[in-house]
């Protein structure tokens, strides 16, 4: 019995908070509309932008998957060439990284003379 009373009180408190939040949202909405901002219009625009972004992400994902499949197919047909290309790319990357680290080191190094 005490638990039912507690649950009933908790439910009433939550419903009161929800009603208060709805009132605040309505007040903010009116304030924004008074300043020339329509919340419903902004919501629709945001939904449209999100939908467009989702479609772009899906396209990019499919493109990346297709490219990865093509690279894997070439690597399966010619493993020696793929190994050589990856080794060359790694060597170039290491060289660029080393050059950049040396440039950074030289600009921050203080000479005693």
N, C-alpha and C positions, 0 to 999 in steps of 0.2 A: 504494500500500500504506500509506504514512504517512497519507494522507488518510482511508482507511478506519478506521485505528486512531484517528485524531483524532475522526472522526465517532462511532465506537463509544464513546469516552470521554465525549464531549459528551452523547450520549444517556443514558449511565449516570448522569452528573451531574444531568441534568435529571430523570430518573426518581427519583433519590434526593431531590431537592428537592421534587418533587410528593408523594412518600410522606411526607416530613417535614411539608409543608403540610397534607396530609390528617389526619395525626396531631394537628396543632395545632388544626385545625377541630373534630375529634372531641373533643378535650380542652375546648375552649371551649364546645362544645355541651353536654357533660356538666356543666360548671360552671354554665352558664345554667339547665339543667334542674334542677340542685340548688338553685338560687335561685328556682325556681318559674316559669322562663321556658322554654317549649317552642319551640325554633327552627323545627321543622316547622310548628307552629301559626302562629307569626309569619309564616313564609314564605307560608302559605296566605292569611292575612289580608292581607298586602301584595299578593299576586297578585290577590285579590278587589278591593282598593281600586284597584289599577292598572287592572284591567279596567273598573271603574265609572267611573274618571276618563277612560279612553279613550272610553267610550260618551258621556259628557257632552261631551267635546271634539268628538266627531263631530256630536252634536246641535247644539251651538253653531255649528259650522262650517256645517252645512246651513242653519240659521236665518239666519246672516249672509249666506250666498250667496243665499238666497231674498229677503231684504230688499234686497240690492244689486241683484238683478234687477228687483224691483218699483220701486226708485228709478230705475234706468236706463230702465225702460219709461215711467214718468211723465215723465222728462226728455226722452225722445225725442218724446213726444206734445206736450209743452209746453216747448220750450227757453227761451222768454222767462221764464216763471215759474220755471224751475229756476235760470236765471242770477240772477234777482232774489233768490230764496231763498238761494243761495250767497253772493251779495254782502252781503245782510243778515246772514247768519250770520258772515261774515268781519268785518264792521264791529262786530258785537256782541262778537266774540272780541277784536278789537283794543282796543275800549273797556274790556273787563274786564281785559285785560292791562295797559293803561295805568293804570287805577285801582289795580290791585294793586301795580304798580311804584311808584306815587306813595305809596301807604300804606307800603310797605317803606322807601322813601327817607326819608319823614317820621319814621318811628320810629327810624331810625339816624342822622339828621342831628343834629349838635350845634350849638346856637346859641351865639353869642358872648356873649349877654346873660344 
